[in-house]
Amino acid sequence: MADNEEQLIEILGVLAEGVRFKILSLIASKGELAAKDILAEFDFTQPTLSHHMSVLCAAGLVNSRHKGRYTYYSVNKETTDLIASFIKSLGTGPKKASKTKPVKTVKSVKADKPAVTDEAEKLKKSKKKKKKDKSKKKKKE
C-alpha cells in the first residue's frame, strides 16, 4: 500500500500543475493527439511542451508512440483508473473494524505515562545531583 501511496502522491503532484492537467484533459477528450496538435492549443514553445509531456509520461499518466516525424500521446488508462479508485475510496467512510489489536490513541498513551515519568525522574535526579555538587563546593570553601 505504501508504494501505491507514493505513486499517487507523485501523480497528483504532476497533475497539480495546471498546464499539465489541461494537457491531460485535452488528450483525454480527443483520445490521441500529436504533439503539434497539443502545441496548437497552448501559448508556449515546443521545448516547454516537450518538458510537460516528458513529466506526464514519467508519471505514467500518458503513453507516447512515434510515427514518422510525429509523436502521438494518449491517456494511460491504468493510471487514471488507479487515481479514480483512490478518489472513490475517499468517500466510502471509515473502514470496518478488523480483529487486530487496536492502536493506542493519544488518550491511552497519556494514561500510561511511562516515558513522561522516566523523563521526570531523570530531571529530578539531575537537579538533586546539581544541588549536591553545589553543597559540596560550599563545604570545601
C-alpha positions in Angstrom: 0.0 0.0 0.0 2.9 2.4 0.7 4.1 2.0 -2.8 0.7 2.9 -4.2 0.5 5.9 -1.9 3.9 7.2 -3.0 2.9 6.7 -6.6 -0.4 8.5 -6.1 1.4 11.4 -4.4 3.8 11.7 -7.3 0.9 11.5 -9.9 -1.2 14.1 -8.1 1.8 16.4 -7.8 2.3 16.2 -11.5 -1.4 17.0 -12.1 -1.2 19.9 -9.6 0.5 21.9 -12.3 -2.4 23.5 -14.2 -0.9 23.2 -17.6 -0.3 19.5 -17.3 -3.8 19.0 -16.0 -5.2 20.9 -19.1 -2.9 18.9 -21.4 -4.1 15.6 -20.0 -7.8 16.7 -20.2 -7.2 17.7 -23.9 -5.7 14.4 -24.7 -8.5 12.5 -22.9 -11.1 14.5 -24.8 -9.6 13.5 -28.2 -8.4 10.0 -27.4 -5.0 10.5 -29.1 -3.2 13.7 -30.2 0.0 14.5 -32.0 2.4 16.9 -30.2 1.9 19.5 -32.8 -1.9 19.4 -32.2 -1.4 19.8 -28.5 1.0 22.7 -29.0 -1.6 24.5 -31.2 -3.9 24.7 -28.2 -1.4 26.4 -25.9 0.7 29.6 -25.9 4.1 28.2 -25.2 7.1 26.8 -27.1 7.7 23.3 -28.3 10.5 22.7 -25.8 8.1 23.7 -23.0 5.5 21.2 -24.3 8.3 18.6 -24.6 9.1 19.1 -20.9 5.5 18.8 -19.8 5.0 15.7 -21.9 8.1 14.0 -20.5 6.8 14.7 -17.0 3.4 13.3 -17.8 5.0 10.2 -19.4 7.4 9.6 -16.5 4.4 9.7 -14.0 2.6 7.1 -16.2 -0.3 9.4 -17.0 0.4 9.5 -20.7 1.6 6.9 -23.3 3.6 8.0 -26.3 4.2 6.4 -29.7 6.2 7.6 -32.6 5.1 7.5 -36.2 7.3 9.1 -38.7 8.2 12.6 -37.6 5.4 12.9 -35.1 4.9 11.7 -31.5 1.3 10.8 -30.6 0.1 10.8 -27.0 -2.8 9.0 -25.3 -4.0 8.7 -21.7 -2.7 5.7 -19.8 -6.0 4.1 -18.6 -4.3 2.0 -15.9 -3.0 5.1 -14.1 -6.2 7.1 -14.4 -8.1 4.0 -13.1 -5.7 4.0 -10.1 -6.4 7.7 -9.4 -10.2 7.2 -9.8 -10.3 4.2 -7.4 -8.3 6.2 -4.9 -10.6 9.2 -5.1 -13.7 6.9 -5.0 -12.3 5.2 -1.8 -12.2 8.6 -0.1 -16.0 8.8 0.0 -16.6 5.3 1.4 -16.4 6.3 5.0 -14.4 4.6 7.8 -13.2 1.1 7.2 -14.8 -1.8 9.1 -13.0 -2.7 12.4 -10.6 -5.5 12.0 -9.9 -8.2 14.6 -6.3 -7.0 15.1 -5.3 -5.3 18.3 -6.3 -1.6 18.2 -3.7 1.1 18.0 -3.3 3.2 21.1 -4.9 6.6 20.9 -3.4 9.7 22.3 -5.6 9.4 25.4 -4.4 5.9 26.2 -0.8 7.0 25.7 -1.3 9.8 28.2 -2.9 7.4 30.6 0.2 5.1 30.6 2.7 7.9 31.0 5.8 5.7 31.5 8.0 7.8 29.1 7.0 11.0 30.7 7.6 9.6 34.2 11.0 8.3 33.2 12.0 11.7 31.9 10.6 13.5 35.0 12.6 11.1 37.2 15.8 11.8 35.2 15.2 15.5 35.5 14.6 15.3 39.3 17.8 13.2 39.7 19.9 15.7 37.7 18.6 18.6 39.8 19.4 16.7 43.0 22.9 16.0 41.7 23.4 19.6 40.9 22.3 20.6 44.4 24.7 18.1 45.9 27.5 19.4 43.8 26.8 22.9 44.9 26.7 21.9 48.6 30.0 20.1 48.3 31.6 23.2 46.8 30.3 25.3 49.7 31.6 22.8 52.3 35.1 22.9 50.7 35.3 26.7 50.9 
